[in-house]
């Protein structure tokens, strides 16, 4: 999976920046002094230096799948893993280095969710949501000077890039479906415990409900589900269970925000 993610990130830079792979090398080497001394052409290096579980997205739920042979399979939902990359640019001219680093930074910010058309290997063809964080001040790498000193190399401008991917634990069991008749008694006005709701709302500018925000991405962190806003800022999620969720909102040219979403609510409009 990591190798496929590396190749996916390479294709993201090649196709979306875009970068000419014949003129610019894209590699995943440790940027030590000996390695950097051997660089002979413009190079973008994505060094994977940290792997850890994302506790904000931790879930212990199982999904149930019914099959045609009258059996059912319960499968553990994937664990969310953060992979942290240090991205650096190496050229013989500092102006070229800064220009290329800026182009790479802009590309990463444009795609907080990696587009599926660049997925490679096992990632291709799967219904996955791969989210990212770019250049955040609270990333795993807190002291760049110590990091570069450990590599015996000079301090260099870099981009901290964290990619969150699902890790399938392949935990499941299958059993015959048992049909039973259950008699339930509830208040006539009370809600069904298993009711799933359609959530529709508008993402708009703060204090201006008439100004919807288009081309924004809403991510329900606990479920890994996303929705895009249309030209009027409207969005929708289907079949959501009642409860409290955290929604990450990413909109063009606006600061990313997280906010609480409670289901059911009188309104699902969101101010940004």
N, C-alpha and C positions, 0 to 999 in steps of 0.2 A: 504493500500500500504506500509506503513512504517513497519508494522509487517512482511509482505512478504519480504521486503528488508532485515530486520534483519535476517530472516531465510536464505535468499540467501547468506548473508555474512558469516553466520555460516557454511553453506555447502561449501563455497569457501575455508575456512580455513581447514575444515575437509577433503575435497577431494583433494585439491591442495597442501597443505603444505607437507604431510598430518598430521592431528592431530587425535589421538585416543580419541574419545569422552568419553570413559570409564575411561581414565586416566587424561584428561584435560577438565575442565569445560569451556564452552564459554557462556558468559552472557552479558547483556546489562544494568547492574545496575549502579546507581550513585556511584562512588568510594569514598564515604565518610568514615570517621574514623570508625563509628560503623559497616558499611558493611565490610570494609577490616579486621577488627578484627575477623570477623566470617568466613573468608575464611580458609578452611581446606585442600584443595587440589590445585594443580597447576591450575590457572584460567587465561583465556584471557578475558578481559572486554572491550567491545565496547560501550562506553557511548555516546549517541547522545546528543550533547549540543547546536547545532545551526542549524537553517533552514532559508534559504533565497533564493530569486530568483537569477538566474544567468543572469545578464544583458548582458554579452557577447554573449549569445545564444538567446536573446530576439527576437522574431519574431511576427508579427501581421498578417501573411498570413493565407489564408483559402485554403483548398483543395476541389476540386469538384469531386463528384462521381456520375456517370450516372448509373441508375438502369434499369432493364428489363421492369418495368411498365411505362416507358417513363417519369420518374421523375428524378430530380437531387437533390443531397443533398450537401450543402456547410457546411463544418465543420471547426471550428477554430483549428489550429494546437496547440499541447500541449505547455504549459509553462515549461521551464527547471528550476528545483529546485535543489539547492545544499544542501545536508545534511552532516553536519560535525560531525565526530565521533572522540573521544579521545580513543585511544587503549592503554591499559596498561596490563602488565603481573604481576601476583602475585604468588610467590612461597616462600617456607621457606628458600631457598638458593639463594643468589644473583647470583652465577654462572649459575644456572638453569634458573633464571629469564632472564638474559641477553641472554643466548643461545636461549631460546624460543622466546624472543622479536625479535631477529635477523632472526629467521626462518619465523616469521609472516611478518616482513618487506620485506624479499626477495619475499615471495609469493605475496604480494600486488603490488610490483614493476613489477613482471612478468606478471600481468594481469591488464594493464591500462584500458582495456575494459573487464568487467566481462563476462566470458564465459556463453553462454546460457544454457549449460548443468547443471548449478547449480541454475538456476532460480526456485523460489518457489512460490506457491500460484497464485495470479493473474498475476505475471510476467511470469510464465511458458507458453510456447506456443505462446507468443506474439513477434512480430517483433520489439523489442526494442533495443536501444543502450544505455547501462549504462556505462558511462565513469567515471574515478576516477582520483584523484590527491593524491599523497602520500608524506608526510613529506616535504611540500613546506614551504619556509620561510615566505611567505606572506599570510598564512592561517588566518582564523577568530580568532584563539587563539593566541594573540600577547604576552601576559604576563602569562606564566604558573604559576609563583609564586603566583600571585593574585588569579588565578583559584583554586589552591590547598588550599590556605588560606581560601577561601570562603567555602570549604568543610571541613575545620578544620582537614586537613590531611597533612601528610608530602609530600614534593616535590618528584616527582617520574618521571623516564624516561617514555616518552610516544610518540606515533605516531599520528600525526594529519592526518586524512584520510577523504577526501571529495568525496562524491558520487553524481553524477549528474543524476537525473531521470526525465522523462517527467511526467507532471501533466495534464491529460485530463480534460478540463473544461466542456466537454459535451455541447458545444455551437454549434448548427447547425440548419439549417432550410431546408425544402424540398419543392419543387415547380415543376409543370409540365415543361417539356422541351419545349421551344419555338424555332422553326426552322425558321430562316430568311436567306435571300440571301444577302450577303455583297459583294459589288464590291470595291476592293481595288486597288489603283494605286500607284506604287512605281518605283523608279529607277531600271532599269534592272539589274544593278550591285549591288544594295543595298541588305542587308540581310533582312530576314524575322524577324519581331519583336518578334514572338513567337518561333523562331528557338531554338531547343535544340541540344546540341553538345555532341559528344563522346570525352572524354578527356583521352588521353593515354600518359604516360611518363615513365621516369626511375628515380628512386631514387638512387643516386650514391655518392661516396665519393667526397669531395670538391677537384676540380682540377683533378679528375681521373674519367672521364665519362665511362671508360671501367670497373670500379669496382662497380657493382651494389650492393645495400644493400638488402639482403633478410629478410623475416619475419618481416618486418616493418609494422606499422599501420598508415594510413593517415586518419584523421578525418576532414571533412569540418564542421566547428563549426556552421555556420549559418543554415545548413541543417540537422546536426546530421547524415550524411552519412559517411561510412567508406570504405576503400579499403585496401587490403593486397598486399604486394609486393611478386613476385615469386622469384625463385632462381637467376634470372638475375637482380632483383630489379625493374622489370616492374610492373606498376599498371594501373588501368583504372577506370574511372567513366563514367556512361552512362546518357544521357538525362539531361545535365546541362544547365541551362539558362545562357545567357550572363550576365556578371557582375563581381563584385569583391568579393572575398571570403577570409576567413582566414583558413589556413590548419595547423592543429597540427600534427606533425610528431613524432612518438614514435618508436624507433628502439632498439633492444637488445644491452645492454652495451654502449648506447650512450645517451647523454643529450637530453631531450625533447626540441623541437623547434617549434615555430610558424612562419609562413610566409604567404605572400599575394599570392593569385592566381587570375589572371585576365583572363577572358574568353571573346573573343578568344585571343590566344597568338600564337606566332610563334613556341614556344616550351614549353612543360609542364614538361621538365626534372627538377629535384630538387637536389640541392647539400646539403649534410649534413656533 
